[in-house]
Amino acid sequence: MIAFALVAVGIVIAAIQGLTHGSIAGGIVAGLGAGPACFGMWKGIQQETQGTLAISVLAVLASLGVGAILIILRVVGWVL
């Protein structure tokens, strides 16, 4: 849940700066959500629970995906 919260905070930071323009800070904050999500994946593997593992994989993909999109949008905004 911490990973999803960090993704949400990253999106809020980007929205303040203009969501279509992206945000380096928002991307970094969203990407930081991958750490807790990876810990959740490890716990899911240790406990052999598919639900925890599946949610954690989704959290890793969401945090890295949103982080990358926000950073790429900002860089493209600078270039164009």
C-alpha positions as CSV (number, residue, x, y, z in Angstrom):
1,M,0.0,0.0,0.0
2,I,2.9,2.3,0.6
3,A,4.0,1.9,-3.0
4,F,0.6,2.9,-4.3
5,A,0.6,5.9,-2.0
6,L,3.9,7.0,-3.4
7,V,2.6,6.6,-6.9
8,A,-0.4,8.8,-6.0
9,V,1.9,11.4,-4.4
10,G,4.0,11.5,-7.6
11,I,0.9,12.0,-9.7
12,V,-0.2,14.8,-7.4
13,I,3.2,16.5,-7.7
14,A,3.0,16.2,-11.4
15,A,-0.6,17.6,-11.4
16,I,0.5,20.6,-9.5
17,Q,3.2,21.3,-12.2
18,G,0.9,20.4,-15.1
19,L,0.2,16.8,-15.6
20,T,0.7,16.8,-19.3
21,H,4.1,18.3,-18.9
22,G,5.3,15.6,-16.5
23,S,7.6,16.1,-13.5
24,I,11.0,14.9,-12.5
25,A,10.3,15.1,-8.8
26,G,6.9,13.3,-9.3
27,G,8.6,10.6,-11.3
28,I,11.3,10.1,-8.7
29,V,8.7,9.9,-5.9
30,A,6.6,7.4,-7.9
31,G,9.6,5.4,-8.7
32,L,10.6,5.2,-5.0
33,G,7.4,3.1,-4.6
34,A,9.3,0.2,-6.2
35,G,11.3,-0.4,-3.0
36,P,8.4,-1.2,-0.7
37,A,6.7,-3.1,-3.5
38,C,9.8,-5.3,-4.0
39,F,9.8,-6.0,-0.2
40,G,6.2,-7.0,-0.5
41,M,7.1,-9.3,-3.4
42,W,9.8,-10.9,-1.2
43,K,7.3,-11.3,1.6
44,G,4.8,-12.9,-0.8
45,I,7.4,-15.4,-2.0
46,Q,8.4,-16.2,1.6
47,Q,4.8,-16.8,2.7
48,E,3.9,-18.5,-0.5
49,T,0.8,-16.4,-1.0
50,Q,-0.2,-15.6,-4.5
51,G,-2.4,-12.6,-3.5
52,T,0.4,-10.7,-1.8
53,L,2.8,-11.5,-4.6
54,A,0.4,-10.4,-7.3
55,I,-0.5,-7.1,-5.6
56,S,3.3,-6.4,-5.1
57,V,4.1,-7.1,-8.8
58,L,1.3,-4.8,-9.8
59,A,2.7,-2.1,-7.4
60,V,6.2,-2.5,-8.9
61,L,4.9,-2.2,-12.4
62,A,2.7,0.8,-11.5
63,S,5.5,2.7,-9.6
64,L,8.1,2.1,-12.3
65,G,5.7,2.8,-15.1
66,V,4.2,6.0,-13.7
67,G,7.7,7.2,-12.7
68,A,9.1,6.6,-16.1
69,I,6.1,8.3,-17.9
70,L,6.3,11.4,-15.7
71,I,10.1,11.8,-16.3
72,I,9.8,11.1,-20.0
73,L,7.0,13.7,-20.3
74,R,9.1,16.3,-18.6
75,V,12.2,15.6,-20.8
76,V,10.1,15.7,-23.9
77,G,8.6,19.0,-22.7
78,W,12.1,20.4,-22.4
79,V,13.2,19.2,-25.9
80,L,10.1,20.5,-27.6
